[in-house]
Amino acid sequence: MALAAGRQEKQADALYEPLLASNASHPNGWPVRVIVASQTEARHNKALWAPSHLISIRAPGTKLLSMIDLPAERHLELLFGDVTDPDEPDAARPAHIEQAFAFIDNLPEDAHLLIHCLRGIGRSTALTLGILARTMEPEEAAAALHALRPEAKPNRHVTGLCDTMLGLKGRLAKQALRFPAKVWKPAKS
């Protein structure tokens, strides 16, 4: 039994390859071990991926179907739709980004974070881009997101909220416009 648990832990470590060797900017040194996925991928791979922490993004009025069972303090559920108009009633709000960043700040160094939305393309990738931009330059964050989720198409409104909250003056939003991209190329100066 202990051998199987050890094998599963090593497998999870390989799946959650740290993006940073060290992360002095995180309160607990979390080296950004993250998987970004759709709700279906998260459900189907929950045993294999075995996340220690989870951020679920869903539209108000929808349900999470047989999601990963984690204690409330390790599962942040954000309710906002995949809309780009900030005036829409279901649009993400600054409070959602604040909640996510506070959740990230409380992750332990060994956390394996899974972030998902319905399709794993818009809201979850935009939030992940914002999380990455807290520890690296916007272009590096975009390249890292592309490596994590090449089919990403970050929700422009969520990206804009992250950009504003991080004081990046449009630099993150500009990087988000480069998605989706089959091959990631450095930005032209």
MARFI-521529 format. One record per atom (N, C-alpha, C): x, y, z; chain. Coordinates in nm, 3 decimals, padded with zeros to 5 digits, always signed. Example, Ala and Ser with C-alpha at 12.3 -4.5 7.8 and 13.67 -1.06 7.14 Angstrom:
REM MARFI-521529
<<+01.319, -00.569, +00.780>, "A">
<<+01.230, -00.450, +00.780>, "A">
<<+01.320, -00.330, +00.780>, "A">
<<+01.285, -00.225, +00.708>, "A">
<<+01.367, -00.106, +00.714>, "A">
<<+01.290, +00.003, +00.787>, "A">
END
This chain:
REM MARFI-521529
<<+00.083, -00.119, +00.000>, "A">
<<+00.000, +00.000, +00.000>, "A">
<<+00.088, +00.126, +00.000>, "A">
<<+00.190, +00.129, +00.088>, "A">
<<+00.280, +00.244, +00.095>, "A">
<<+00.360, +00.258, -00.034>, "A">
<<+00.396, +00.145, -00.093>, "A">
<<+00.471, +00.146, -00.219>, "A">
<<+00.387, +00.208, -00.330>, "A">
<<+00.260, +00.171, -00.337>, "A">
<<+00.170, +00.227, -00.440>, "A">
<<+00.151, +00.377, -00.420>, "A">
<<+00.139, +00.420, -00.295>, "A">
<<+00.124, +00.563, -00.267>, "A">
<<+00.250, +00.639, -00.307>, "A">
<<+00.365, +00.584, -00.281>, "A">
<<+00.491, +00.647, -00.319>, "A">
<<+00.506, +00.657, -00.470>, "A">
<<+00.463, +00.552, -00.540>, "A">
<<+00.468, +00.552, -00.686>, "A">
<<+00.373, +00.659, -00.742>, "A">
<<+00.253, +00.670, -00.685>, "A">
<<+00.156, +00.770, -00.730>, "A">
<<+00.210, +00.912, -00.704>, "A">
<<+00.277, +00.932, -00.591>, "A">
<<+00.334, +01.063, -00.560>, "A">
<<+00.443, +01.101, -00.660>, "A">
<<+00.529, +01.005, -00.696>, "A">
<<+00.635, +01.032, -00.795>, "A">
<<+00.573, +01.065, -00.931>, "A">
<<+00.465, +00.992, -00.965>, "A">
<<+00.397, +01.018, -01.091>, "A">
<<+00.337, +01.159, -01.092>, "A">
<<+00.276, +01.199, -00.982>, "A">
<<+00.219, +01.334, -00.971>, "A">
<<+00.329, +01.439, -00.981>, "A">
<<+00.443, +01.414, -00.916>, "A">
<<+00.554, +01.510, -00.923>, "A">
<<+00.599, +01.530, -01.067>, "A">
<<+00.602, +01.422, -01.145>, "A">
<<+00.644, +01.432, -01.285>, "A">
<<+00.541, +01.512, -01.366>, "A">
<<+00.413, +01.493, -01.336>, "A">
<<+00.308, +01.566, -01.409>, "A">
<<+00.308, +01.714, -01.375>, "A">
<<+00.337, +01.746, -01.250>, "A">
<<+00.337, +01.884, -01.203>, "A">
<<+00.480, +01.938, -01.200>, "A">
<<+00.545, +01.936, -01.312>, "A">
<<+00.683, +01.986, -01.320>, "A">
<<+00.687, +02.132, -01.275>, "A">
<<+00.770, +02.166, -01.176>, "A">
<<+00.775, +02.305, -01.130>, "A">
<<+00.820, +02.399, -01.241>, "A">
<<+00.753, +02.514, -01.251>, "A">
<<+00.792, +02.612, -01.352>, "A">
<<+00.908, +02.699, -01.305>, "A">
<<+00.927, +02.707, -01.175>, "A">
<<+01.036, +02.787, -01.119>, "A">
<<+01.122, +02.698, -01.029>, "A">
<<+01.253, +02.715, -01.039>, "A">
<<+01.343, +02.639, -00.953>, "A">
<<+01.324, +02.682, -00.807>, "A">
<<+01.311, +02.811, -00.789>, "A">
<<+01.280, +02.865, -00.657>, "A">
<<+01.190, +02.985, -00.678>, "A">
<<+01.109, +03.014, -00.579>, "A">
<<+01.012, +03.122, -00.595>, "A">
<<+01.010, +03.206, -00.469>, "A">
<<+01.105, +03.296, -00.458>, "A">
<<+01.115, +03.382, -00.341>, "A">
<<+00.999, +03.480, -00.331>, "A">
<<+00.927, +03.501, -00.441>, "A">
<<+00.815, +03.596, -00.437>, "A">
<<+00.688, +03.535, -00.376>, "A">
<<+00.684, +03.403, -00.362>, "A">
<<+00.568, +03.338, -00.301>, "A">
<<+00.593, +03.324, -00.150>, "A">
<<+00.491, +03.354, -00.068>, "A">
<<+00.511, +03.347, +00.078>, "A">
<<+00.564, +03.213, +00.128>, "A">
<<+00.530, +03.102, +00.059>, "A">
<<+00.576, +02.970, +00.101>, "A">
<<+00.674, +02.907, +00.002>, "A">
<<+00.718, +02.986, -00.096>, "A">
<<+00.815, +02.937, -00.193>, "A">
<<+00.757, +02.843, -00.298>, "A">
<<+00.624, +02.841, -00.314>, "A">
<<+00.562, +02.750, -00.411>, "A">
<<+00.622, +02.770, -00.549>, "A">
<<+00.680, +02.663, -00.609>, "A">
<<+00.748, +02.678, -00.738>, "A">
<<+00.658, +02.665, -00.861>, "A">
<<+00.532, +02.692, -00.846>, "A">
<<+00.432, +02.690, -00.953>, "A">
<<+00.423, +02.551, -01.018>, "A">
<<+00.368, +02.460, -00.943>, "A">
<<+00.336, +02.326, -00.994>, "A">
<<+00.188, +02.328, -01.030>, "A">
<<+00.157, +02.330, -01.159>, "A">
<<+00.018, +02.352, -01.200>, "A">
<<-00.017, +02.276, -01.327>, "A">
<<-00.140, +02.229, -01.332>, "A">
<<-00.199, +02.173, -01.453>, "A">
<<-00.325, +02.255, -01.481>, "A">
<<-00.346, +02.289, -01.608>, "A">
<<-00.466, +02.362, -01.650>, "A">
<<-00.546, +02.267, -01.739>, "A">
<<-00.677, +02.257, -01.712>, "A">
<<-00.756, +02.156, -01.782>, "A">
<<-00.901, +02.197, -01.794>, "A">
<<-00.975, +02.117, -01.869>, "A">
<<-01.120, +02.131, -01.876>, "A">
<<-01.181, +02.055, -01.759>, "A">
<<-01.308, +02.080, -01.734>, "A">
<<-01.377, +02.008, -01.627>, "A">
<<-01.378, +01.858, -01.656>, "A">
<<-01.400, +01.821, -01.780>, "A">
<<-01.403, +01.679, -01.818>, "A">
<<-01.267, +01.614, -01.796>, "A">
<<-01.160, +01.682, -01.840>, "A">
<<-01.025, +01.628, -01.819>, "A">
<<-00.996, +01.612, -01.670>, "A">
<<-01.036, +01.712, -01.592>, "A">
<<-01.012, +01.706, -01.447>, "A">
<<-01.084, +01.586, -01.386>, "A">
<<-01.209, +01.565, -01.425>, "A">
<<-01.285, +01.450, -01.372>, "A">
<<-01.222, +01.318, -01.413>, "A">
<<-01.188, +01.305, -01.540>, "A">
<<-01.136, +01.178, -01.590>, "A">
<<-00.995, +01.147, -01.539>, "A">
<<-00.918, +01.248, -01.507>, "A">
<<-00.780, +01.228, -01.464>, "A">
<<-00.758, +01.252, -01.315>, "A">
<<-00.867, +01.262, -01.237>, "A">
<<-00.851, +01.299, -01.097>, "A">
<<-00.763, +01.201, -01.019>, "A">
<<-00.771, +01.074, -01.046>, "A">
<<-00.687, +00.977, -00.974>, "A">
<<-00.542, +00.988, -01.017>, "A">
<<-00.519, +01.003, -01.147>, "A">
<<-00.382, +01.014, -01.199>, "A">
<<-00.317, +01.145, -01.156>, "A">
<<-00.389, +01.256, -01.173>, "A">
<<-00.332, +01.387, -01.141>, "A">
<<-00.325, +01.412, -00.992>, "A">
<<-00.418, +01.361, -00.916>, "A">
<<-00.420, +01.371, -00.770>, "A">
<<-00.376, +01.509, -00.719>, "A">
<<-00.447, +01.615, -00.757>, "A">
<<-00.405, +01.748, -00.710>, "A">
<<-00.423, +01.762, -00.559>, "A">
<<-00.334, +01.837, -00.499>, "A">
<<-00.350, +01.867, -00.356>, "A">
<<-00.441, +01.988, -00.337>, "A">
<<-00.449, +02.073, -00.442>, "A">
<<-00.530, +02.195, -00.438>, "A">
<<-00.598, +02.214, -00.573>, "A">
<<-00.714, +02.278, -00.571>, "A">
<<-00.796, +02.288, -00.690>, "A">
<<-00.863, +02.425, -00.698>, "A">
<<-00.859, +02.485, -00.817>, "A">
<<-00.939, +02.604, -00.846>, "A">
<<-01.037, +02.565, -00.957>, "A">
<<-01.165, +02.570, -00.925>, "A">
<<-01.271, +02.539, -01.021>, "A">
<<-01.341, +02.669, -01.059>, "A">
<<-01.351, +02.693, -01.188>, "A">
<<-01.421, +02.811, -01.237>, "A">
<<-01.543, +02.762, -01.313>, "A">
<<-01.660, +02.810, -01.273>, "A">
<<-01.781, +02.772, -01.343>, "A">
<<-01.877, +02.889, -01.346>, "A">
<<-01.968, +02.884, -01.441>, "A">
<<-02.069, +02.989, -01.454>, "A">
<<-02.174, +02.974, -01.345>, "A">
<<-02.228, +03.084, -01.295>, "A">
<<-02.337, +03.075, -01.198>, "A">
<<-02.451, +02.991, -01.255>, "A">
<<-02.511, +02.911, -01.169>, "A">
<<-02.623, +02.827, -01.211>, "A">
<<-02.583, +02.694, -01.272>, "A">
<<-02.452, +02.667, -01.283>, "A">
<<-02.406, +02.537, -01.334>, "A">
<<-02.351, +02.457, -01.217>, "A">
<<-02.329, +02.328, -01.239>, "A">
<<-02.280, +02.239, -01.133>, "A">
<<-02.148, +02.177, -01.173>, "A">
<<-02.069, +02.145, -01.071>, "A">
<<-01.949, +02.065, -01.093>, "A">
<<-01.993, +01.920, -01.084>, "A">
<<-01.961, +01.841, -01.184>, "A">
<<-02.002, +01.702, -01.187>, "A">
<<-01.891, +01.610, -01.139>, "A">
<<-01.918, +01.537, -01.032>, "A">
<<-01.824, +01.441, -00.972>, "A">
<<-01.679, +01.490, -00.974>, "A">
<<-01.661, +01.607, -00.916>, "A">
<<-01.529, +01.668, -00.915>, "A">
<<-01.442, +01.605, -00.806>, "A">
<<-01.320, +01.643, -00.803>, "A">
<<-01.223, +01.595, -00.707>, "A">
<<-01.267, +01.637, -00.568>, "A">
<<-01.265, +01.542, -00.476>, "A">
<<-01.311, +01.567, -00.340>, "A">
<<-01.194, +01.616, -00.254>, "A">
<<-01.195, +01.744, -00.225>, "A">
<<-01.092, +01.805, -00.140>, "A">
<<-01.160, +01.887, -00.032>, "A">
<<-01.094, +01.904, +00.082>, "A">
<<-01.151, +01.992, +00.185>, "A">
<<-01.167, +02.134, +00.132>, "A">
<<-01.263, +02.206, +00.186>, "A">
<<-01.295, +02.342, +00.138>, "A">
<<-01.173, +02.434, +00.136>, "A">
<<-01.083, +02.421, +00.231>, "A">
<<-00.967, +02.510, +00.235>, "A">
<<-00.866, +02.481, +00.123>, "A">
<<-00.884, +02.369, +00.053>, "A">
<<-00.794, +02.336, -00.058>, "A">
<<-00.866, +02.338, -00.194>, "A">
<<-00.991, +02.386, -00.196>, "A">
<<-01.067, +02.394, -00.321>, "A">
<<-01.136, +02.530, -00.329>, "A">
<<-01.086, +02.613, -00.418>, "A">
<<-01.147, +02.744, -00.442>, "A">
<<-01.242, +02.732, -00.560>, "A">
<<-01.366, +02.768, -00.537>, "A">
<<-01.465, +02.765, -00.643>, "A">
<<-01.502, +02.909, -00.678>, "A">
<<-01.475, +02.947, -00.803>, "A">
<<-01.505, +03.081, -00.851>, "A">
<<-01.623, +03.075, -00.947>, "A">
<<-01.721, +03.161, -00.925>, "A">
<<-01.842, +03.161, -01.007>, "A">
<<-01.846, +03.284, -01.098>, "A">
<<-01.810, +03.264, -01.224>, "A">
<<-01.826, +03.368, -01.326>, "A">
<<-01.825, +03.302, -01.463>, "A">
<<-01.893, +03.364, -01.557>, "A">
<<-01.907, +03.309, -01.690>, "A">
<<-01.790, +03.342, -01.781>, "A">
<<-01.789, +03.276, -01.896>, "A">
<<-01.684, +03.299, -01.995>, "A">
<<-01.729, +03.412, -02.088>, "A">
<<-01.744, +03.531, -02.030>, "A">
<<-01.788, +03.648, -02.105>, "A">
<<-01.676, +03.751, -02.105>, "A">
<<-01.675, +03.834, -02.209>, "A">
<<-01.570, +03.936, -02.219>, "A">
<<-01.622, +04.076, -02.190>, "A">
<<-01.752, +04.091, -02.184>, "A">
<<-01.811, +04.221, -02.155>, "A">
<<-01.821, +04.238, -02.003>, "A">
<<-01.747, +04.333, -01.946>, "A">
<<-01.748, +04.350, -01.800>, "A">
<<-01.885, +04.390, -01.745>, "A">
<<-01.976, +04.436, -01.830>, "A">
<<-02.109, +04.475, -01.785>, "A">
<<-02.207, +04.358, -01.778>, "A">
<<-02.168, +04.244, -01.830>, "A">
<<-02.254, +04.125, -01.821>, "A">
<<-02.268, +04.084, -01.674>, "A">
<<-02.385, +04.040, -01.634>, "A">
<<-02.404, +04.002, -01.493>, "A">
<<-02.314, +03.887, -01.447>, "A">
<<-02.277, +03.797, -01.539>, "A">
<<-02.193, +03.683, -01.503>, "A">
<<-02.044, +03.708, -01.523>, "A">
<<-02.006, +03.831, -01.555>, "A">
<<-01.864, +03.861, -01.581>, "A">
<<-01.781, +03.848, -01.454>, "A">
<<-01.656, +03.813, -01.471>, "A">
<<-01.562, +03.808, -01.358>, "A">
<<-01.550, +03.948, -01.299>, "A">
<<-01.523, +03.954, -01.173>, "A">
<<-01.507, +04.079, -01.099>, "A">
<<-01.368, +04.081, -01.034>, "A">
<<-01.319, +04.199, -01.000>, "A">
<<-01.188, +04.205, -00.932>, "A">
<<-01.182, +04.116, -00.808>, "A">
<<-01.293, +04.102, -00.737>, "A">
<<-01.294, +04.018, -00.617>, "A">
<<-01.259, +03.872, -00.648>, "A">
<<-01.296, +03.824, -00.767>, "A">
<<-01.262, +03.686, -00.806>, "A">
<<-01.110, +03.671, -00.818>, "A">
<<-01.046, +03.769, -00.878>, "A">
<<-00.901, +03.763, -00.896>, "A">
<<-00.833, +03.775, -00.760>, "A">
<<-00.882, +03.864, -00.675>, "A">
<<-00.827, +03.877, -00.540>, "A">
<<-00.837, +03.745, -00.464>, "A">
<<-00.953, +03.678, -00.474>, "A">
<<-00.971, +03.548, -00.407>, "A">
<<-00.869, +03.447, -00.459>, "A">
<<-00.853, +03.442, -00.589>, "A">
<<-00.759, +03.346, -00.649>, "A">
<<-00.616, +03.375, -00.604>, "A">
<<-00.576, +03.501, -00.607>, "A">
<<-00.440, +03.535, -00.566>, "A">
<<-00.418, +03.505, -00.418>, "A">
<<-00.517, +03.529, -00.334>, "A">
<<-00.506, +03.498, -00.192>, "A">
<<-00.494, +03.346, -00.172>, "A">
<<-00.570, +03.269, -00.249>, "A">
<<-00.562, +03.123, -00.243>, "A">
<<-00.421, +03.078, -00.281>, "A">
<<-00.368, +03.134, -00.389>, "A">
<<-00.233, +03.100, -00.435>, "A">
<<-00.130, +03.133, -00.327>, "A">
<<-00.145, +03.248, -00.262>, "A">
<<-00.049, +03.288, -00.159>, "A">
<<-00.047, +03.194, -00.040>, "A">
<<-00.153, +03.117, -00.020>, "A">
<<-00.158, +03.023, +00.092>, "A">
<<-00.116, +02.881, +00.055>, "A">
<<-00.080, +02.858, -00.071>, "A">
<<-00.038, +02.724, -00.111>, "A">
<<+00.094, +02.687, -00.041>, "A">
<<+00.104, +02.563, +00.006>, "A">
<<+00.231, +02.519, +00.062>, "A">
<<+00.332, +02.494, -00.051>, "A">
<<+00.457, +02.488, -00.016>, "A">
<<+00.562, +02.471, -00.116>, "A">
<<+00.543, +02.345, -00.201>, "A">
<<+00.487, +02.240, -00.144>, "A">
<<+00.472, +02.114, -00.217>, "A">
<<+00.336, +02.099, -00.287>, "A">
<<+00.259, +02.206, -00.299>, "A">
<<+00.125, +02.199, -00.359>, "A">
<<+00.129, +02.159, -00.505>, "A">
<<+00.032, +02.075, -00.543>, "A">
<<+00.006, +02.037, -00.681>, "A">
<<-00.130, +02.098, -00.714>, "A">
<<-00.130, +02.207, -00.791>, "A">
<<-00.251, +02.283, -00.820>, "A">
<<-00.310, +02.245, -00.955>, "A">
<<-00.439, +02.218, -00.955>, "A">
<<-00.513, +02.197, -01.078>, "A">
<<-00.612, +02.312, -01.092>, "A">
<<-00.609, +02.379, -01.206>, "A">
<<-00.702, +02.488, -01.236>, "A">
<<-00.785, +02.444, -01.355>, "A">
<<-00.917, +02.452, -01.340>, "A">
<<-01.002, +02.413, -01.453>, "A">
<<-01.122, +02.506, -01.464>, "A">
<<-01.171, +02.514, -01.586>, "A">
<<-01.302, +02.573, -01.615>, "A">
<<-01.373, +02.471, -01.704>, "A">
<<-01.482, +02.507, -01.764>, "A">
<<-01.558, +02.409, -01.841>, "A">
<<-01.475, +02.347, -01.954>, "A">
<<-01.415, +02.432, -02.038>, "A">
<<-01.339, +02.381, -02.153>, "A">
<<-01.188, +02.388, -02.135>, "A">
<<-01.141, +02.456, -02.031>, "A">
<<-00.997, +02.463, -02.008>, "A">
<<-00.924, +02.549, -02.109>, "A">
<<-00.993, +02.643, -02.169>, "A">
<<-00.932, +02.725, -02.274>, "A">
<<-00.934, +02.874, -02.241>, "A">
<<-01.046, +02.925, -02.186>, "A">
<<-01.062, +03.069, -02.167>, "A">
<<-01.038, +03.118, -02.026>, "A">
<<-01.129, +03.091, -01.935>, "A">
<<-01.120, +03.146, -01.800>, "A">
<<-01.002, +03.089, -01.722>, "A">
<<-00.985, +02.958, -01.727>, "A">
<<-00.877, +02.896, -01.649>, "A">
<<-00.740, +02.938, -01.702>, "A">
<<-00.726, +02.952, -01.833>, "A">
<<-00.596, +02.992, -01.887>, "A">
<<-00.568, +03.139, -01.859>, "A">
<<-00.672, +03.222, -01.859>, "A">
<<-00.652, +03.364, -01.826>, "A">
<<-00.609, +03.380, -01.681>, "A">
<<-00.674, +03.307, -01.591>, "A">
<<-00.636, +03.314, -01.450>, "A">
<<-00.495, +03.260, -01.431>, "A">
<<-00.462, +03.151, -01.498>, "A">
<<-00.327, +03.095, -01.489>, "A">
<<-00.224, +03.195, -01.540>, "A">
<<-00.255, +03.263, -01.649>, "A">
<<-00.164, +03.365, -01.701>, "A">
<<-00.140, +03.473, -01.596>, "A">
<<-00.245, +03.517, -01.528>, "A">
<<-00.230, +03.615, -01.421>, "A">
<<-00.147, +03.562, -01.306>, "A">
<<-00.167, +03.437, -01.270>, "A">
<<-00.090, +03.376, -01.161>, "A">
<<+00.057, +03.370, -01.199>, "A">
<<+00.085, +03.330, -01.321>, "A">
<<+00.224, +03.323, -01.368>, "A">
<<+00.288, +03.461, -01.372>, "A">
<<+00.211, +03.562, -01.413>, "A">
<<+00.265, +03.698, -01.425>, "A">
<<+00.298, +03.759, -01.288>, "A">
<<+00.256, +03.696, -01.183>, "A">
<<+00.295, +03.743, -01.049>, "A">
<<+00.440, +03.708, -01.017>, "A">
<<+00.496, +03.609, -01.090>, "A">
<<+00.631, +03.563, -01.059>, "A">
<<+00.728, +03.578, -01.175>, "A">
<<+00.678, +03.620, -01.292>, "A">
<<+00.766, +03.635, -01.408>, "A">
<<+00.712, +03.745, -01.498>, "A">
<<+00.792, +03.790, -01.588>, "A">
<<+00.751, +03.894, -01.683>, "A">
<<+00.637, +03.843, -01.770>, "A">
<<+00.551, +03.933, -01.819>, "A">
<<+00.435, +03.890, -01.898>, "A">
<<+00.468, +03.799, -02.017>, "A">
<<+00.575, +03.829, -02.091>, "A">
<<+00.610, +03.743, -02.204>, "A">
<<+00.652, +03.604, -02.157>, "A">
<<+00.728, +03.597, -02.048>, "A">
<<+00.767, +03.467, -01.992>, "A">
<<+00.644, +03.391, -01.942>, "A">
<<+00.551, +03.463, -01.881>, "A">
<<+00.428, +03.401, -01.831>, "A">
<<+00.348, +03.344, -01.948>, "A">
<<+00.340, +03.417, -02.058>, "A">
<<+00.266, +03.369, -02.175>, "A">
<<+00.333, +03.246, -02.235>, "A">
<<+00.466, +03.247, -02.242>, "A">
<<+00.538, +03.130, -02.295>, "A">
<<+00.515, +03.009, -02.204>, "A">
<<+00.517, +03.031, -02.074>, "A">
<<+00.492, +02.921, -01.979>, "A">
<<+00.350, +02.869, -01.993>, "A">
<<+00.254, +02.958, -02.010>, "A">
<<+00.115, +02.915, -02.029>, "A">
<<+00.103, +02.833, -02.157>, "A">
<<+00.169, +02.878, -02.263>, "A">
<<+00.164, +02.803, -02.389>, "A">
<<+00.220, +02.663, -02.370>, "A">
<<+00.327, +02.650, -02.293>, "A">
<<+00.385, +02.517, -02.267>, "A">
<<+00.287, +02.430, -02.187>, "A">
<<+00.213, +02.492, -02.095>, "A">
<<+00.116, +02.419, -02.014>, "A">
<<-00.010, +02.382, -02.093>, "A">
<<-00.055, +02.475, -02.178>, "A">
<<-00.185, +02.460, -02.245>, "A">
<<-00.178, +02.528, -02.382>, "A">
<<-00.118, +02.462, -02.484>, "A">
<<-00.099, +02.524, -02.615>, "A">
<<-00.229, +02.574, -02.679>, "A">
<<-00.341, +02.509, -02.650>, "A">
<<-00.468, +02.550, -02.710>, "A">
<<-00.534, +02.666, -02.638>, "A">
<<-00.464, +02.724, -02.542>, "A">
<<-00.519, +02.835, -02.462>, "A">
<<-00.567, +02.950, -02.549>, "A">
<<-00.675, +03.009, -02.502>, "A">
<<-00.726, +03.132, -02.561>, "A">
<<-00.779, +03.214, -02.443>, "A">
<<-00.686, +03.275, -02.367>, "A">
<<-00.724, +03.341, -02.242>, "A">
<<-00.838, +03.441, -02.258>, "A">
<<-00.935, +03.430, -02.170>, "A">
<<-01.048, +03.522, -02.168>, "A">
<<-00.993, +03.664, -02.150>, "A">
<<-01.025, +03.752, -02.241>, "A">
<<-00.967, +03.887, -02.241>, "A">
<<-01.009, +03.969, -02.119>, "A">
<<-01.130, +03.951, -02.074>, "A">
<<-01.175, +04.027, -01.957>, "A">
<<-01.102, +03.982, -01.832>, "A">
<<-01.090, +03.851, -01.811>, "A">
<<-01.019, +03.799, -01.694>, "A">
<<-00.872, +03.840, -01.700>, "A">
<<-00.813, +03.831, -01.818>, "A">
<<-00.673, +03.874, -01.835>, "A">
<<-00.659, +04.022, -01.801>, "A">
<<-00.754, +04.103, -01.846>, "A">
<<-00.750, +04.246, -01.817>, "A">
<<-00.759, +04.275, -01.668>, "A">
<<-00.843, +04.199, -01.597>, "A">
<<-00.852, +04.216, -01.452>, "A">
<<-00.719, +04.182, -01.385>, "A">
<<-00.657, +04.073, -01.428>, "A">
<<-00.526, +04.035, -01.373>, "A">
<<-00.422, +04.142, -01.404>, "A">
<<-00.422, +04.189, -01.528>, "A">
<<-00.328, +04.292, -01.571>, "A">
<<-00.341, +04.416, -01.482>, "A">
<<-00.464, +04.460, -01.461>, "A">
<<-00.489, +04.578, -01.377>, "A">
<<-00.444, +04.555, -01.234>, "A">
<<-00.481, +04.440, -01.179>, "A">
<<-00.446, +04.410, -01.041>, "A">
<<-00.295, +04.404, -01.020>, "A">
<<-00.223, +04.359, -01.123>, "A">
<<-00.078, +04.346, -01.113>, "A">
<<-00.005, +04.475, -01.155>, "A">
<<-00.080, +04.576, -01.200>, "A">
<<-00.020, +04.702, -01.242>, "A">
<<+00.067, +04.689, -01.365>, "A">
<<+00.028, +04.602, -01.459>, "A">
<<+00.112, +04.576, -01.576>, "A">
<<+00.081, +04.665, -01.695>, "A">
<<-00.014, +04.755, -01.683>, "A">
<<-00.043, +04.857, -01.783>, "A">
<<-00.062, +04.801, -01.924>, "A">
<<-00.135, +04.691, -01.934>, "A">
<<-00.167, +04.634, -02.065>, "A">
<<-00.067, +04.533, -02.117>, "A">
<<+00.045, +04.516, -02.050>, "A">
<<+00.148, +04.424, -02.100>, "A">
<<+00.101, +04.279, -02.099>, "A">
<<+00.026, +04.239, -01.996>, "A">
<<-00.025, +04.102, -01.990>, "A">
<<-00.137, +04.084, -02.092>, "A">
<<-00.225, +04.181, -02.100>, "A">
<<-00.334, +04.175, -02.197>, "A">
<<-00.280, +04.163, -02.340>, "A">
<<-00.171, +04.231, -02.369>, "A">
<<-00.109, +04.224, -02.501>, "A">
<<-00.058, +04.082, -02.529>, "A">
<<+00.000, +04.019, -02.429>, "A">
<<+00.048, +03.881, -02.447>, "A">
<<-00.067, +03.785, -02.472>, "A">
<<-00.179, +03.807, -02.405>, "A">
<<-00.295, +03.718, -02.422>, "A">
<<-00.347, +03.719, -02.565>, "A">
<<-00.326, +03.830, -02.636>, "A">
<<-00.372, +03.840, -02.775>, "A">
<<-00.293, +03.749, -02.869>, "A">
<<-00.181, +03.696, -02.822>, "A">
<<-00.098, +03.609, -02.905>, "A">
<<-00.151, +03.465, -02.910>, "A">
<<-00.253, +03.436, -02.832>, "A">
<<-00.312, +03.302, -02.826>, "A">
<<-00.435, +03.295, -02.916>, "A">
<<-00.473, +03.177, -02.962>, "A">
<<-00.401, +03.050, -02.958>, "A">
<<-00.285, +03.051, -03.058>, "A">
<<-00.184, +02.973, -03.029>, "A">
<<-00.066, +02.964, -03.116>, "A">
<<-00.018, +02.820, -03.117>, "A">
<<+00.001, +02.767, -03.236>, "A">
<<+00.051, +02.629, -03.245>, "A">
<<+00.197, +02.622, -03.199>, "A">
<<+00.273, +02.724, -03.234>, "A">
<<+00.414, +02.731, -03.195>, "A">
<<+00.435, +02.866, -03.128>, "A">
<<+00.503, +02.865, -03.014>, "A">
<<+00.526, +02.990, -02.943>, "A">
<<+00.658, +03.049, -02.989>, "A">
<<+00.651, +03.174, -03.034>, "A">
<<+00.771, +03.244, -03.080>, "A">
<<+00.790, +03.367, -02.991>, "A">
<<+00.916, +03.400, -02.963>, "A">
<<+00.939, +03.522, -02.884>, "A">
<<+00.876, +03.643, -02.951>, "A">
<<+00.827, +03.734, -02.871>, "A">
<<+00.766, +03.855, -02.925>, "A">
<<+00.870, +03.942, -02.993>, "A">
<<+00.824, +04.011, -03.097>, "A">
<<+00.915, +04.104, -03.167>, "A">
<<+00.926, +04.230, -03.082>, "A">
<<+01.046, +04.280, -03.073>, "A">
<<+01.069, +04.401, -02.993>, "A">
<<+01.019, +04.524, -03.060>, "A">
END
